[in-house]
Amino acid sequence: MYYKIADLIVDMNPQYAPLINQIAPYKIDDVPEVVHCVISQGNKTITEQNKKYPRLSRGEVEYLLYGAYFYDALLKYQGILLHSSCVIYQGVAYLFSANSGVGKSTHTSIWCRIFPEAFILNDDKPALRFDEDRLYAYGTPFSGKTNQNVNARYPVAGIAFIHRSDINKSEPISTKQALVRFMQQTLKPHDESRFDLIVQTLECILKTTRFYSLGVNMSDEAALMAYDTMRQDR
């Protein structure tokens, strides 16, 4: 079966939940002229990995395997995944990245509550890709526990690395700091030779994208401060 994810045509045949459900909106019916990625991991590979990680279900193993192989393919096409929650407001994408448990999803859920037009594009691993020198965020089926994702793309307004703070505040962030934090929040490829592809893509992202460090306290005021800091017309 064929799926279109981040404008890449992927040939794969998932067998288990959650992936079989999460990937359904990305399915295409026509036979494509070009296939960018073939993921042929079958039951044998899933069984082998399941033995290594017996606490995971077969579906969870499949989800992780397919996500990893898709990421390897994405790197070949000037794309990358960022561990973040991506919210869309007024036609542009705002990405908030941090370690698990900091409150990325809580923060973007506030956006969706106080800005009626806002919605979540992807709540865990949106894809980032360039098209004609413009960086876009894409929904992907690899959306974590909340399964919030939309099969669409939007231009990126900015990327913020957030941390908890009693006082809402924005801080300047250098290119070097942005690079280090981004590397901490992206997946490591199976093939180490592909680190060069990560570096090449990140160099382009760093040149064209605004980065921020935000301290937030998970209030409505935190979302308003983040929007005021990151909006494109400021």
C-alpha positions as CSV (number, residue, x, y, z in Angstrom):
1,M,0.0,0.0,0.0
2,Y,1.1,3.6,-0.7
3,Y,1.1,6.5,1.7
4,K,2.1,10.1,1.3
5,I,3.9,11.4,4.3
6,A,5.7,14.8,4.3
7,D,5.3,14.8,0.5
8,L,7.2,11.5,0.3
9,I,5.5,8.4,-1.2
10,V,6.1,5.5,1.1
11,D,5.4,1.9,0.2
12,M,4.6,-0.2,3.3
13,N,2.0,-2.5,4.8
14,P,1.5,-2.1,8.5
15,Q,-0.4,-4.9,10.2
16,Y,-1.1,-3.7,13.8
17,A,-2.5,-0.9,15.8
18,P,-1.6,1.8,16.6
19,L,0.1,2.4,13.3
20,I,-2.5,0.8,11.0
21,N,-5.1,3.3,12.4
22,Q,-2.8,6.4,12.6
23,I,-1.6,6.0,9.1
24,A,-5.0,5.6,7.4
25,P,-5.4,9.4,6.6
26,Y,-2.1,9.3,4.7
27,K,-3.1,6.5,2.3
28,I,-3.3,7.2,-1.4
29,D,-5.3,5.0,-3.8
30,D,-3.5,5.7,-7.1
31,V,-0.3,3.9,-8.0
32,P,2.4,6.5,-7.9
33,E,4.9,7.1,-10.6
34,V,7.7,7.6,-8.0
35,V,8.2,5.8,-4.7
36,H,10.6,7.5,-2.3
37,C,10.8,4.9,0.4
38,V,10.0,1.2,0.7
39,I,9.6,-0.2,4.2
40,S,9.5,-4.0,4.0
41,Q,9.8,-4.9,7.7
42,G,7.6,-7.9,8.2
43,N,6.5,-10.2,11.0
44,K,10.0,-11.8,11.2
45,T,11.7,-8.5,12.1
46,I,8.9,-7.6,14.5
47,T,9.2,-10.9,16.2
48,E,13.0,-10.5,16.5
49,Q,12.6,-7.0,18.0
50,N,9.8,-8.1,20.3
51,K,12.2,-10.7,21.8
52,K,14.6,-7.8,22.6
53,Y,11.8,-5.7,24.1
54,P,9.3,-8.1,25.5
55,R,7.4,-5.4,27.5
56,L,6.3,-3.8,24.2
57,S,3.4,-5.2,22.1
58,R,3.9,-6.2,18.5
59,G,2.0,-3.1,17.5
60,E,4.3,-0.9,19.5
61,V,7.4,-2.6,18.0
62,E,6.0,-2.1,14.5
63,Y,5.2,1.6,15.2
64,L,8.8,2.2,16.4
65,L,10.4,0.3,13.6
66,Y,8.4,1.9,10.8
67,G,9.0,5.4,12.4
68,A,12.7,4.8,12.5
69,Y,12.9,3.6,8.8
70,F,10.8,6.5,7.7
71,Y,13.1,8.9,9.4
72,D,16.1,7.4,7.6
73,A,14.3,8.0,4.3
74,L,13.3,11.5,5.3
75,L,16.9,12.5,5.8
76,K,17.7,11.8,2.2
77,Y,15.2,14.4,1.1
78,Q,16.3,17.4,3.2
79,G,13.9,16.5,6.0
80,I,14.1,15.8,9.7
81,L,11.9,14.9,12.6
82,L,11.8,17.1,15.7
83,H,10.4,15.8,19.1
84,S,7.9,18.6,19.6
85,S,4.3,19.6,19.6
86,C,3.4,21.7,16.6
87,V,0.4,24.0,16.7
88,I,-1.1,25.8,13.6
89,Y,-2.5,29.3,14.0
90,Q,-3.4,31.7,11.2
91,G,-1.9,29.5,8.6
92,V,1.6,29.1,10.1
93,A,3.3,26.5,12.3
94,Y,4.7,27.1,15.8
95,L,6.8,24.2,17.2
96,F,7.6,23.7,20.9
97,S,10.3,21.2,21.8
98,A,11.4,19.9,25.2
99,N,12.1,16.6,27.0
100,S,9.1,14.4,27.7
101,G,7.1,15.6,30.7
102,V,8.0,19.3,30.5
103,G,4.6,20.2,29.1
104,K,4.8,20.6,25.3
105,S,1.3,19.2,24.8
106,T,-0.1,21.2,27.7
107,H,1.3,24.4,26.3
108,T,-0.1,23.8,22.8
109,S,-3.5,22.7,24.2
110,I,-3.7,26.2,25.7
111,W,-3.1,27.7,22.3
112,C,-6.0,25.6,21.0
113,R,-8.3,26.8,23.8
114,I,-7.6,30.5,23.7
115,F,-7.1,30.9,19.9
116,P,-10.3,29.4,18.3
117,E,-8.6,28.8,14.9
118,A,-5.6,27.0,16.4
119,F,-5.1,23.2,16.0
120,I,-2.5,20.6,16.5
121,L,-0.6,19.5,13.4
122,N,1.4,16.8,15.3
123,D,1.8,16.3,19.0
124,D,5.1,14.4,19.0
125,K,7.2,14.1,15.9
126,P,6.3,16.5,13.1
127,A,8.5,16.4,10.0
128,L,10.4,19.4,8.8
129,R,11.2,19.8,5.1
130,F,12.3,22.5,2.7
131,D,10.4,23.4,-0.4
132,E,11.9,26.1,-2.6
133,D,14.0,27.4,0.3
134,R,10.9,27.6,2.6
135,L,10.8,25.4,5.7
136,Y,7.5,23.6,6.2
137,A,6.1,21.5,9.1
138,Y,4.2,18.3,8.2
139,G,1.9,16.2,10.2
140,T,3.0,12.5,10.4
141,P,1.4,9.4,11.7
142,F,4.1,9.2,14.3
143,S,2.4,11.3,16.8
144,G,3.0,9.7,20.2
145,K,0.5,8.8,22.8
146,T,-2.1,11.4,22.1
147,N,-2.4,10.5,18.4
148,Q,-3.0,14.1,17.4
149,N,-1.9,14.6,13.8
150,V,-3.2,16.1,10.6
151,N,-2.1,15.2,7.1
152,A,-1.1,18.7,6.0
153,R,1.8,21.1,5.8
154,Y,2.3,24.7,6.9
155,P,5.2,27.2,6.8
156,V,7.2,27.4,10.0
157,A,7.0,30.7,11.9
158,G,9.5,29.6,14.5
159,I,10.8,26.9,16.9
160,A,10.9,27.3,20.6
161,F,12.7,25.2,23.2
162,I,10.6,25.5,26.3
163,H,11.2,24.9,30.0
164,R,9.1,25.4,33.1
165,S,9.4,28.8,34.8
166,D,7.3,30.6,37.5
167,I,7.6,33.7,35.3
168,N,6.9,33.6,31.6
169,K,9.9,34.9,29.8
170,S,11.7,34.7,26.4
171,E,15.4,34.5,26.1
172,P,17.7,35.0,23.1
173,I,19.3,31.8,21.8
174,S,22.5,31.6,19.7
175,T,22.9,29.4,16.7
176,K,25.2,27.1,18.6
177,Q,22.6,26.7,21.4
178,A,19.9,26.0,18.9
179,L,22.0,23.3,17.2
180,V,22.8,21.6,20.5
181,R,19.1,21.6,21.6
182,F,17.8,20.5,18.2
183,M,20.2,17.5,18.2
184,Q,19.0,16.5,21.6
185,Q,15.4,16.5,20.4
186,T,15.7,14.6,17.1
187,L,16.0,10.9,16.4
188,K,19.4,9.3,15.9
189,P,19.6,7.5,12.5
190,H,20.2,3.8,12.3
191,D,23.0,4.4,9.9
192,E,25.7,6.6,11.4
193,S,26.8,7.8,7.9
194,R,23.5,9.7,7.8
195,F,24.6,12.1,10.5
196,D,26.1,14.1,7.6
197,L,22.6,14.5,6.2
198,I,21.3,15.7,9.6
199,V,24.1,18.3,9.7
200,Q,23.4,19.5,6.2
201,T,19.7,19.9,6.9
202,L,20.2,21.6,10.2
203,E,22.6,24.1,8.7
204,C,19.8,25.1,6.3
205,I,17.2,25.3,9.1
206,L,19.5,27.4,11.3
207,K,20.0,29.9,8.5
208,T,16.3,30.3,7.7
209,T,14.4,29.8,10.9
210,R,13.9,31.7,14.1
211,F,14.7,29.9,17.3
212,Y,13.7,30.8,20.9
213,S,14.1,29.8,24.5
214,L,10.9,30.2,26.4
215,G,10.2,29.8,30.1
216,V,6.5,29.1,30.6
217,N,4.2,28.4,33.5
218,M,1.4,26.7,31.6
219,S,-1.0,29.6,32.0
220,D,-3.0,31.4,29.3
221,E,-0.5,34.2,29.6
222,A,2.3,31.8,28.7
223,A,0.7,31.0,25.3
224,L,0.0,34.7,24.7
225,M,3.7,35.5,25.5
226,A,4.9,32.8,23.2
227,Y,2.7,34.0,20.3
228,D,3.8,37.6,20.8
229,T,7.4,36.5,20.8
230,M,7.2,34.2,17.8
231,R,4.7,35.8,15.5
232,Q,6.0,36.7,12.0
233,D,4.8,40.3,12.0
234,R,6.6,41.5,15.1
